[in-house]
Amino acid sequence: MRLVPYQTIFERNVPEMALFKMRPSWSRMGANLEKVRDLMRRSVLSSRMRAESLDLKNCLASGKMLRARLALLIGPTVGTSPEIYLRAAAAIEMVHAASLLHDDIVDGSQLRRNSPAFWTKNGVAGAILLGDLLLCEASELLREVGDTRLTDELMSRTTEMCRAEVEQELILRGAPQEWECSLDLARRKTGSLFAFAAFASGVGHTGLSNALREAGYLAGTAYQLSDDYLDAYGAESSSGKTLGLDSIRHKSTAMTATGGGPQRILRQIAASQSLAESNLSEWPAVQQAWMKYWQQELGPALSRNLGNDSKSILLKAMDTVE
């Protein structure tokens, strides 16, 4: 498989004005994202949780919301019911938020989204319990739709993420791993939640939903690889979170894997994009929507994680992928 030039990983050589015209209405995306945030807030802030003293803003949909944005871009293209893709977007962001609450405790991270990590202000127990609540409420949010395919998928993908996290912490930490192992870990740890968002966008269309799930895995894997790169080379001032913890805690990542490292990470990201798009070729409209998602949402996030130096690194890399 041949790689495209680096800039086309994110821009596809589309003129700036053309990209602007391709972008969905900011008002529509913004309105849908606010609906997602409202669903999350209403799911969690009930009874005593409404106390003004408990600030949940930073852990409830204040991040990039890449998984939600995926559902919000693909769902309407497929013709999926707004109730489904909005609730799916909210549910998967809640699962993601829960994973971050727990991750910050495991890693001892002090900073999250340019603010003190939740556990540093509310205690370890509080962060663990809030994460548990978010996981349960995410399931409840989908259960109200009445489609067991969604709840089953959410449970399967969340379980997959948790298994990967447990393996990374209890089995793989401190032990050198091969590239294939680190890639599989990234796929299950982060790709799983992107996979759910993509699957839910096309639920009810068996062939398409399966292809979207795999595309989601590829997108999430690419994002985790870029996050591994960020942890090693990034700056906390621009990332908004504590960095360097993978090395300190001897975690097995794509940066530490035998045969891994920056060049292979960048080649794999390019290959993941190409493969995801080709898997959706049977559905041209969905493929175009997917390309927009990568260009407008995921691509810029990858670029921020990888930094400017990654462009020259990839241009010097091999132009084939094994």
Residue pairs with C-beta under 8 A, 6 or more apart in sequence:
1 271
1 274
1 275
1 320
1 321
2 319
2 320
3 267
3 270
3 271
3 274
3 314
3 319
3 320
3 321
4 12
4 270
4 274
5 13
5 315
6 266
6 270
6 310
6 311
6 314
6 315
7 13
7 311
9 269
9 270
9 273
9 299
9 302
9 314
10 294
10 295
10 299
10 300
10 302
10 303
11 19
11 295
11 299
12 291
12 295
14 22
14 295
19 295
19 296
22 292
22 295
22 296
23 292
23 296
24 73
24 292
29 69
29 72
29 73
32 72
32 86
32 89
33 61
33 65
33 68
33 69
33 72
35 86
36 61
36 65
36 68
36 72
36 86
36 89
36 90
36 93
37 60
37 61
37 90
39 86
39 87
39 90
39 141
40 60
40 61
40 90
40 93
40 94
40 97
41 56
41 60
43 90
43 94
43 137
43 138
43 140
43 141
44 56
44 60
44 94
44 133
44 134
44 137
45 56
54 122
56 130
58 112
58 113
58 115
58 118
59 97
59 100
59 101
59 112
59 118
59 130
60 94
60 97
61 68
61 93
61 97
62 113
63 113
64 301
65 89
65 93
66 194
66 223
66 297
66 298
66 301
67 89
67 92
67 93
67 96
67 193
67 194
67 196
67 197
68 89
68 90
68 92
68 93
68 197
69 89
69 293
69 297
70 194
70 197
70 198
70 201
70 216
70 219
70 293
70 297
70 298
71 85
71 86
71 88
71 89
71 92
71 197
71 198
71 200
71 201
72 85
72 86
72 89
73 289
73 292
73 293
73 297
74 85
74 198
74 201
74 202
74 212
74 286
74 289
74 290
74 293
75 82
75 84
75 85
75 88
75 200
75 201
75 202
76 82
76 85
77 285
77 286
77 288
77 289
78 201
78 202
78 205
78 208
78 286
80 200
80 201
80 202
80 203
80 204
83 145
84 145
84 147
84 150
84 200
84 203
85 200
85 201
87 141
87 142
87 144
87 145
88 142
88 150
88 196
88 197
88 200
88 201
89 197
90 138
90 141
91 138
91 139
91 141
91 142
91 154
92 138
92 154
92 193
92 196
92 197
92 200
94 134
94 135
94 137
94 138
94 141
95 134
95 135
95 138
95 154
95 158
95 161
95 193
96 193
97 131
97 134
98 130
98 131
98 132
98 134
98 135
98 138
99 131
99 161
99 165
99 193
100 112
101 118
101 119
101 127
101 128
101 130
101 131
101 134
102 127
102 128
102 131
102 165
103 109
103 165
104 112
104 117
104 118
104 119
104 127
105 119
105 124
105 127
105 128
106 165
106 169
107 242
107 245
107 249
108 245
109 117
109 241
109 242
109 245
110 116
110 117
110 120
110 242
111 117
111 236
111 240
111 241
111 242
112 118
112 240
112 241
112 242
113 240
113 241
114 240
117 127
117 242
118 126
118 127
118 130
119 126
119 127
122 130
135 158
138 154
139 151
139 154
139 155
142 150
142 151
142 154
143 151
147 203
149 203
149 204
150 200
150 203
153 196
153 199
153 200
153 203
154 196
157 192
157 193
157 195
157 196
158 192
158 193
158 196
160 188
160 192
161 188
161 189
161 190
161 192
161 193
163 188
164 185
164 188
164 189
164 192
165 189
167 185
168 185
168 189
168 251
168 252
169 251
172 181
172 185
172 251
172 252
173 249
173 250
173 251
173 252
174 250
174 252
175 252
176 252
176 256
176 257
176 258
177 185
177 252
177 256
177 257
177 258
178 257
178 258
178 259
179 254
179 257
179 258
179 259
179 260
179 264
181 252
181 257
182 228
182 252
182 253
182 254
182 256
182 257
182 260
183 221
183 225
183 254
183 268
185 252
185 253
186 220
186 221
186 224
186 225
186 228
186 253
186 254
187 217
187 220
187 221
187 224
189 224
190 220
190 221
190 223
190 224
190 227
191 216
191 217
191 218
191 219
191 220
191 221
191 224
192 217
192 220
193 220
194 216
194 217
194 219
194 220
194 223
195 213
195 214
195 216
195 217
195 220
196 213
196 216
197 216
198 212
198 213
198 215
198 216
198 219
199 209
199 210
199 212
199 213
199 216
201 209
201 212
202 208
202 209
202 211
202 212
202 286
203 209
207 282
208 282
208 283
208 286
211 279
211 280
211 282
211 283
212 280
212 286
214 276
214 279
215 276
215 277
215 279
215 280
215 290
218 272
218 273
218 275
218 276
218 279
219 272
219 276
219 293
219 294
219 298
221 268
221 272
222 268
222 269
222 272
222 273
222 298
222 302
223 298
223 301
223 302
223 305
224 254
225 254
225 265
225 268
225 269
226 265
226 269
226 301
226 302
226 305
226 306
227 305
228 246
228 253
228 254
228 255
228 265
229 254
229 255
229 262
229 265
229 305
229 306
229 310
230 239
230 243
230 305
230 306
231 243
231 244
231 245
231 246
231 247
231 253
231 255
232 244
232 246
232 247
232 255
233 262
233 307
233 309
234 243
234 305
234 307
235 243
236 242
236 243
238 304
239 305
245 251
246 253
246 255
246 256
247 256
253 260
254 260
254 261
254 264
254 265
254 268
255 261
255 262
255 265
262 310
262 313
263 313
263 314
263 316
263 317
263 318
266 306
266 310
266 313
266 314
266 317
267 314
267 317
267 318
267 321
268 321
269 302
269 306
270 314
270 321
271 321
273 294
276 290
276 294
277 287
277 290
277 291
277 294
280 286
280 287
280 290
281 287
